[in-house]
Structure formats: C-alpha cells, structure tokens
Amino acid sequence: METKRDWGKLIRRMESLMRLKYFPVALKLLQDKSELAKVPFLRRPANKVTLCQLIGQVRSFDWTVGADQDDFLFASCPSILGLCDIPETHRDGTFRSIVWTATREDGRKMEGSIPRVPTGKYEAVVMAPLAYNPFEPDMVLIYANPAQMMLLINSLQFSRYEVLQFYCVGESSCSDAVARCFNTGKPSLTIPCYGERRYGHVQDEDLAMALPADLMEKALHGMEALYRRGVRYPISFAGVETDVAPQFPVSYKNLDEIMAKARGKGAPLLVGVTGGIACGKTTVSAMLEKLGVPLIDFDLIARQVVEPGTDALAKIVDYFGKQVLLPDGRLDRKMLSEVVFRDLERRKKLESFTHPPIYEEFFRQVEAITAKDPKAIIQVAVPLLIELNLSYLFDLVVVVHTSAAEQARRLAKRDGITLEEAENILKAQLPIDEKKPYASFLINNECDLETTQKQVESLREELEKRRKN
C-alpha cells in the first residue's frame, strides 16, 4: 500500500519530542476485506478478540494486525468501526445493563450515545505502527500520559487555533477516539475505559487520542515551534515555594512597557520583514525603503551592539574568553556562531548579552522616526523574527520566500560554497515553508527583480491602506 508522506521521519521526530513509550498506531478501514492480504507482515487473530486487544498489540508489540467482523468477540467492537450493526439486545439496553447500568433504559441511553462509523461501506480494519510507513492511515492513535497529551493539544492549537472538545461515553470509550475522530474529522481525546485497561493493557496514567492523518504534520510543526519557545516534555518544575517570576519570558512581565516602547511617540504601523537565508529579504527591504518606508535593520544593530568598547562585547569576552576576538579586537562572529550552534545553554547566555541592547536601539530608532511622523509605516528587518518569537511586536509580518532549491543555489553562489554545503546549512535552519503561516503578506522572490518589484509596490499600497488613522 502506497503512502503520501514519509511517516517514519515524522513519527520518529514526534516520538522524540513527546518521549512516547508506545508506538503511534496507524488505523485504516478497508472497503474490501480481501485487501488485508495485500498488507505486509499482517497478523490475523488466532481467536476471537476485542478492538482494544488489537490496538494494544500494535502500540506495545509493534505488530501489524488486521481483522474483519468475524474476528471480534462481540458485535460492540466491529460496530464501532462500521463493520456491522448491533443486535436488538444491544440496541434495547440489555447488553449494557448486565454490568454497566442500573436499568435497561439506562443501557439503551448509553448504547445510543456511543459514536460509530456508519455501516455498509467497510469490511475490515488494519492497524500498524506508523513509524514503519505501512500504509496511508485514516487516523493515528496515540496513547500517552496527561502531560504529554497537554503538549499535543497545545501543538494542535498553535496555529489556526480552535477550542478542542472531548468526550467520554464511559465503557467502550475507544469509540470516542476512533469513531468520533472518523466521523468529525477532528482530534478526539478520551479516558480509556475499563475494558481497554483490562484487556488492552492500557495503564492507569494513559489517555488516548485519535488524530486525522492530515493533522499529524500540523501537530508536529506546532510541537517543534513550542520546543523552540521552551515548552517541552518532560515539564521541569519551577517549585511551589520559590519565586517563579524569573521562569517566565521577560515579555510576560512587562509586556505593556515593551509595547509602549515599540510604538515610540505615536501610533506607527510596524511591519516585520523576515525570510530564510538567501531568500532576498535585504532586496525587498531596499525596494520598500526606496518607496518611502523607513528601515530598521536588526542585523545591522546586532553588529553595532558588539563593537569594541560596548558593554555587550565586554560581557561576551568575560563569559566566552578572548578566543572569540579577532586580532584587531573585534568579535569573531563566525567562531562564536560555531561555539553556540549546538549548545542551547551557551546560545541563551549569548542572547542575554546581546538582546537587551538590540531592543533598546530598536526602540530608540522607532522613537526617532515617530517623533517626525507619529503615524509612520516602519519596516523592521529581522532575520530570526519567527525563531525568536518576535511576531507580537509587529502589526504585520512579511515573509520573503523562494523554493528550497533556489535558496540553496543562491546561498552557494553568495558564499562561494558547494551546493551540498549550502543544503546542509539550510537543514540546520527553520524551513522557509514553516515561516509562511506566520505571514500577513508573502513576497515570492523566486523570479526576476521586476516581478519582485511589482509585489513590493502592491505591498506598499496595501500598507498605506492599513496605516493607522
């Protein structure tokens, strides 16, 4: 069975970020049970089974399993998957009233509340660890603890936010995950039922979530973005008796003050301009500047604040040593980049030296521009705007982009390196496609300068329309 995506790569990354102890389960409903024979390494039940047993075999044993209606112990399991209908003894509440409800009427209500895939279309189900790229699934089942699930929910809500609603019918709550997800096309989280724990080996701390396959990439991108912002699993404890203020981002504590400084002496329209390396951000900023939009360049400011004699440079040398200096006393930016490239702790330390003076200079330049024109349109070129989570500072964000192939070609030509070296540099950075969702406007700089110029002129006109009254 063919797949649309490289599920193995995606799942391995998600497993690492969530630190999952179970295999995420790929689930697919088959219209013809003869298709089971086409699935590699498939195991068929040797005896009558429950749905939670099959799921448990996949997520714990990393088996590939398949079943049709006749493989299940009771009609309640295949009916959830739409493989059959339920008999009258289920429908009238008798079956549920044997154990789970006080009366047959309560059992009838319970049975009627259980979501099911509509019958008549599917004849079998197949499940396998998604990491093995077995087939294109309808959904993915993830079993994890509450903290891991909270991270997954946050990741799904990171972009195109929406409130997620979850349900629990009680016993047979696997239907809340599988059938509800299938029917609604939404992520569905639930508390596993007694049967899943008794027969499917679900542990006391486990929750279950089913995600439509098409949302897996969204979940991963959100998780990676949260990771860059410091939201990770396992969650470190700040301490119930300590001063937790230092644990919060600086912007949390003095947001109003920061936003006031970012507005200078008026109500400017602040436009953040960013993009990937060698995408042409500098070209676009220069075009906008010629059209009368003043430019504040974070790259230039970042160089100015570490010039000889600055406090930032003194702090850098004190922490990293004199080896990060060139013979003339200037900062060896290349060497310092290599030092902090794979060391998150050192990178954070470097940022604590350079970011405060960068922001202060940014605020100073905004104030100078707004002193002359309180309602100015100001473009601020920030190469790492997305990575540093600075979108909140700007009214609008412009992302300049090209294809990855063109980006690598330009980088190789610009820096005099091989195409392979350029591609390796790009692999270490946030892909440009992941920056696009943050954009208020996109500038495609793939073609000639004339085409780019027309897009910039259109952008200038739109910015004028949005200038604050």
C-alpha atoms as one frame of an Amber mdcrd trajectory, in Angstrom:
protein
   0.000   0.000   0.000   1.417   3.375  -1.041   1.815   6.331   1.343   1.650
  10.059   0.636   4.192  11.095   3.273   7.382   9.873   4.880   5.559   8.820
   8.036   8.661   7.245   9.549  10.570  10.527   9.714   7.563  12.447  11.037
   6.722   9.908  13.723  10.289   9.452  14.936  10.523  13.206  15.467   7.216
  13.292  17.335   8.191  10.279  19.450  11.377  12.098  20.428   9.637  15.356
  21.355   6.828  13.645  23.297   9.061  10.856  24.663   6.360   8.309  23.941
   6.591   4.809  25.381   4.099   3.345  22.873   4.099   3.190  19.082   1.634
   5.623  17.476  -0.906   3.397  15.724  -1.912   3.840  12.073  -5.530   2.758
  11.567  -7.219   2.248   8.214 -10.674   0.949   7.339 -10.860  -1.251   4.231
 -13.856  -1.428   1.913 -12.987  -4.971   0.865 -11.637  -7.446   3.401  -9.632
  -9.135   0.661  -7.309  -6.096   0.825  -5.949  -7.471   4.113  -3.935  -9.961
   2.099  -2.014  -7.097   0.483  -0.675  -5.741   3.791   2.933  -6.854   4.514
   3.666  -8.695   7.794  -0.025  -8.826   8.689  -1.142 -10.954  11.647  -4.721
 -12.196  11.813  -6.268 -13.090  15.195  -5.968 -16.754  16.173  -9.050 -16.422
  18.363 -11.933 -14.033  18.905 -10.614 -10.652  20.074 -11.644  -7.186  21.213
 -10.721  -3.957  19.458  -8.645  -2.796  22.427  -6.609  -6.018  22.250  -5.692
  -5.349  18.634  -4.733  -1.749  19.387  -2.630  -2.954  22.319  -0.784  -5.465
  20.138   0.186  -2.705  17.723   1.190   0.016  20.174   3.036  -2.332  22.560
   4.314  -5.233  20.431   4.787  -3.265  17.167   2.716  -5.817  15.257   0.717
  -5.197  12.118  -2.768  -6.617  12.639  -5.967  -6.869  10.644  -9.477  -8.133
  11.286 -12.940  -8.361   9.822 -16.313  -8.647  11.561 -15.962 -12.370  12.263
 -12.714 -11.924  14.205 -14.345  -9.974  17.045 -15.738 -11.420  20.261 -18.803
  -9.154  20.479 -20.701  -7.013  17.974 -19.947  -3.926  20.060 -16.342  -3.771
  18.750 -16.849  -4.164  14.969 -19.976  -1.960  15.146 -17.792   0.939  16.350
 -15.774   0.538  13.143 -18.871   0.306  10.958 -18.177  -3.326  10.078 -21.606
  -4.440  11.313 -24.721  -3.239  13.083 -25.573  -4.071  16.712 -28.233  -6.680
  17.578 -31.513  -5.778  19.260 -30.232  -6.996  22.637 -27.660  -4.201  22.464
 -29.971  -1.629  20.983 -32.636  -2.029  23.705 -30.077  -1.671  26.509 -29.994
  -5.286  27.681 -26.301  -5.820  26.938 -25.141  -2.721  28.831 -27.479  -3.311
  31.770 -25.773  -6.638  32.576 -22.819  -4.748  34.110 -22.664  -1.075  33.339
 -26.067   0.480  34.017 -28.759   0.208  36.664 -31.597  -0.373  34.232 -32.226
  -1.429  30.672 -33.367   2.129  29.917 -30.020   3.485  31.115 -28.310   0.854
  28.956 -30.353   1.962  25.963 -29.277   5.572  26.511 -25.680   4.511  26.865
 -25.721   2.394  23.702 -27.347   5.222  21.780 -24.624   7.621  22.898 -21.731
   5.545  21.577 -20.405   7.004  18.286 -19.976   4.551  15.423 -18.704   4.659
  11.863 -21.747   4.279   9.566 -22.258   0.704   8.390 -22.330  -0.566   4.828
 -19.043   0.788   3.485 -16.230  -1.053   5.275 -15.488  -4.739   5.756 -12.187
  -4.794   7.643  -9.675  -2.809   9.694  -5.890  -2.826   9.555  -3.518  -1.304
  12.110   0.263  -0.978  12.263   2.984   1.165  13.879   3.001   4.326  11.789
   6.768   4.600  12.194   7.146   1.751   9.695   5.334   3.702   6.955   2.929
   0.763   6.424   0.077   2.477   4.549  -1.772   5.791   4.363  -3.922   5.765
   7.514  -7.344   7.255   8.125  -6.227   8.258  11.591  -3.441   7.880  14.116
  -3.992   6.643  17.673  -1.647   7.956  20.358  -1.561   6.697  23.945   0.242
   8.948  26.425   0.048  10.460  29.895  -1.860  13.705  30.654   1.230  15.938
  30.469   2.179  14.541  27.059  -1.409  14.935  25.855  -1.461  18.541  27.026
   1.629  19.178  24.893  -0.073  17.516  21.920  -3.205  19.636  22.392  -1.101
  22.814  22.635   0.693  21.780  19.450  -2.565  21.284  17.546  -3.797  24.686
  18.737  -0.548  26.530  17.955  -1.701  27.709  14.530  -5.292  28.190  13.330
  -6.419  27.983  16.949  -9.684  26.352  17.879 -11.157  25.007  21.085 -10.986
  21.211  21.172 -13.953  19.354  22.665 -13.513  15.891  24.109 -15.978  13.251
  25.286 -16.198  10.088  27.317 -19.169   7.731  26.957 -17.764   5.529  29.721
 -17.330   1.877  28.799 -16.444   1.469  25.088 -14.724   4.853  25.177 -12.446
   3.625  22.388 -15.392   4.743  20.242 -14.828   8.294  21.466 -11.361   8.185
  19.958 -11.788   6.085  16.818 -15.381   6.610  15.634 -15.725  10.218  16.757
 -12.477  11.182  15.038 -13.507   9.337  11.870 -16.957  10.947  11.781 -15.969
  14.527  12.678 -12.510  14.825  11.138 -11.352  16.379  14.439  -8.819  15.216
  17.030 -10.593  13.207  19.721  -9.151  12.552  23.159 -10.739  10.338  25.779
 -10.153   8.491  29.048  -9.656   4.804  28.207 -12.375   2.590  29.650 -12.252
  -0.400  31.996 -12.178  -2.823  29.082  -9.169  -1.144  27.485  -7.293  -1.392
  30.757  -8.459  -4.957  31.494  -7.969  -6.430  28.022  -5.849  -3.900  26.095
  -3.071  -3.348  28.667  -3.741   0.406  28.894  -2.031   1.701  32.042  -3.548
   3.785  34.845  -1.947   7.047  33.641  -2.726   6.622  29.934  -5.078   8.747
  27.859  -5.956   8.041  24.223  -6.233  10.426  21.305  -7.141   9.798  17.682
  -5.966  12.350  15.118  -6.953  12.537  11.471  -3.858  11.657   9.463  -3.880
  15.050   7.762  -3.350  16.798  11.106  -0.176  14.954  12.046   2.133  17.411
  10.284   0.294  20.342  11.889   0.757  18.735  15.295   4.469  18.168  14.707
   5.098  21.699  13.417   3.305  23.131  16.427   5.296  20.898  18.769   8.589
  21.943  17.197   7.628  25.615  17.454   6.725  25.201  21.129  10.011  23.366
  21.702  11.915  26.360  20.335   9.981  28.540  22.772  10.911  26.377  25.728
   7.691  24.336  26.067   8.896  20.742  26.292   8.271  17.350  27.796   9.124
  16.354  30.473   7.964  19.561  32.112  10.510  20.868  34.597   9.263  22.023
  37.982   9.706  25.675  38.939   8.800  24.930  42.572   5.702  25.732  44.612
   7.666  27.694  47.254  10.094  29.570  45.035   9.963  32.893  43.208   8.789
  31.741  39.773   8.939  35.185  38.145  12.377  34.518  36.561  10.942  31.392
  34.893   8.538  33.395  32.730   9.529  35.130  29.464  10.592  38.730  30.043
   7.770  39.934  27.793   5.177  38.327  30.117   6.147  40.572  32.998   6.487
  43.949  31.289   4.502  43.466  28.089   2.721  46.837  28.344   6.042  48.624
  28.797   7.610  46.816  25.828   4.652  47.550  23.561   4.684  51.217  24.576
   8.383  51.468  23.705   7.750  49.734  20.384   5.254  52.442  19.465   7.635
  55.330  20.091   5.937  58.718  20.146   2.915  57.859  18.064   0.900  55.068
  16.509   3.113  53.724  13.742   2.374  50.716  11.552   5.197  48.323  12.436
   5.959  45.799   9.703   8.311  42.925  10.478  10.193  41.720   7.384  11.787
  38.283   7.520  12.571  35.229   5.399  15.092  32.453   5.038  18.784  32.844
   4.359  19.420  33.868   0.707  15.695  34.384   0.029  16.173  38.063  -0.776
  14.913  39.793   2.379  17.539  42.540   2.006  16.474  43.148  -1.605  12.824
  43.507  -0.634  13.661  45.829   2.280  15.736  48.024  -0.035  12.843  48.241
  -2.509  10.433  49.217   0.263  12.869  51.818   1.546  13.064  53.425  -1.910
   9.271  53.629  -1.824   9.459  55.743   1.306   9.199  53.145   4.061  11.968
  53.762   6.641  14.010  50.695   7.614  15.261  49.462  10.973  17.712  46.621
  10.388  18.187  44.201  13.293  21.188  42.615  11.563  22.948  45.972  11.465
  22.002  46.734  15.068  23.262  43.291  16.145  26.676  44.178  14.732  26.726
  47.645  16.278  25.978  46.487  19.827  29.059  44.214  19.892  31.561  46.701
  18.501  34.768  47.288  20.520  34.063  49.275  23.654  30.442  48.148  24.099
  29.106  46.556  27.275  27.770  43.596  25.299  31.200  42.743  23.885  32.786
  43.001  27.331  30.225  40.531  28.736  30.764  38.145  25.813  34.534  38.134
  26.284  34.182  37.690  30.037  31.975  34.616  29.525  33.426  33.003  26.364
  37.049  34.132  26.639  39.353  36.223  24.450  39.491  33.477  21.819  36.227
  34.872  20.360  38.064  38.092  19.405  39.878  38.870  16.169  43.426  40.296
  16.347  42.057  43.844  15.959  39.734  43.437  18.966  36.521  42.943  17.013
  34.209  39.998  17.667  34.919  36.871  15.625  31.274  36.261  14.786  31.971
  33.095  12.810  33.866  31.440  15.672  31.216  32.476  18.194  28.469  31.052
  15.958  30.281  27.717  15.870  30.591  27.729  19.664  26.884  28.288  20.331
  25.461  26.465  17.290  24.708  23.170  19.080  24.846  24.415  22.665  21.454
  25.764  23.686  22.678  26.921  27.112  25.531  28.976  25.660  23.278  30.387
  22.961  20.805  31.562  25.613  23.654  33.155  27.527  24.849  34.973  24.411
  21.315  36.232  23.759  21.126  37.578  27.328  24.145  39.775  26.498  23.051
  40.984  23.065  19.251  41.111  23.019  18.691  43.890  25.601  20.896  46.439
  23.798  19.454  45.363  20.410  15.909  46.021  21.623  16.878  49.329  23.219
  18.397  50.519  19.945  15.292  49.322  18.100  13.094  51.319  20.491  15.349
  54.380  20.093  15.086  54.286  16.295  11.299  53.873  16.427  11.092  56.891
  18.731  13.247  58.963  16.369  11.083  58.086  13.347   7.761  58.647  15.139
   8.973  61.962  16.510   8.895  63.185  12.900   5.864  61.177  11.743   3.713
  59.682  14.552   1.793  57.506  12.068   4.761  56.347  10.023   4.917  52.988
   8.312   8.123  51.417   9.618   9.673  48.234   8.289  11.862  46.239  10.668
  14.089  43.621   9.052  14.579  40.713  11.481  16.225  37.557  10.071  15.154
  35.396  13.056  11.807  37.043  13.688   9.943  33.711  13.804  12.648  31.754
  15.610  12.921  34.396  18.360   9.132  34.668  18.713   9.018  38.405  17.974
   5.807  38.455  15.932   3.965  40.044  18.843   5.966  43.272  18.372   4.592
  43.915  14.886   1.259  44.838  13.375   2.050  42.852  10.222   4.678  40.310
   9.185   6.093  39.992   5.650   7.845  36.732   4.747  10.131  36.757   1.706
  10.494  33.284   0.239  11.833  31.164  -2.604  11.865  27.429  -3.212  14.361
  25.429  -1.160  16.289  24.548  -4.328  16.644  28.198  -5.355  17.545  29.151
  -1.792  20.400  26.624  -1.767  21.613  27.710  -5.210  21.751  31.385  -4.190
  23.450  30.628  -0.878  26.125  28.545  -2.590  26.787  31.325  -5.115  26.765
  34.095  -2.498  29.136  32.411  -0.040  31.320  30.575  -2.547  30.471  27.136
  -1.200  29.260  23.909  -2.768  25.582  23.193  -3.277  25.840  20.309  -0.805
  27.322  22.615   1.843  24.535  25.109   1.238  21.886  22.409   1.602  23.442
  21.274   4.891  23.295  24.850   6.202  19.610  25.077   5.271  18.848  21.774
   7.025  20.048  23.311  10.281  17.614  26.232   9.974  13.869  26.613  10.231
  12.492  25.719   6.759  11.001  28.663   4.903   7.732  26.771   4.452   7.327
  26.735   8.236   7.665  30.523   8.327   4.920  31.161   5.788   1.978  30.535
   8.159   3.165  33.484  10.285   2.950  35.896   7.369   0.437  38.679   6.869
   1.947  39.055   3.389   4.130  36.782   1.271   6.680  38.023  -1.259   7.759
  35.357  -3.754  11.314  36.265  -4.735  11.828  33.226  -6.958  11.810  35.047
 -10.287  13.365  38.229 -11.674  13.687  41.546  -9.844  10.940  43.139 -11.913
   8.438  40.571 -10.665   9.580  41.127  -7.089   9.353  44.896  -7.555   5.703
  44.636  -8.612   4.885  42.601  -5.487   6.668  45.154  -3.295   4.746  48.016
  -4.909   1.469  46.198  -4.254   2.586  45.623  -0.674   3.380  49.339  -0.284
  -0.118  50.249  -1.452  -1.687  47.781   0.972   0.390  49.114   3.865  -0.778
  52.622   3.099  -4.389  51.429   3.285  -3.675  49.900   6.669  -1.845  52.913
   8.071  -3.417  53.774  11.402  -5.862  56.686  11.379
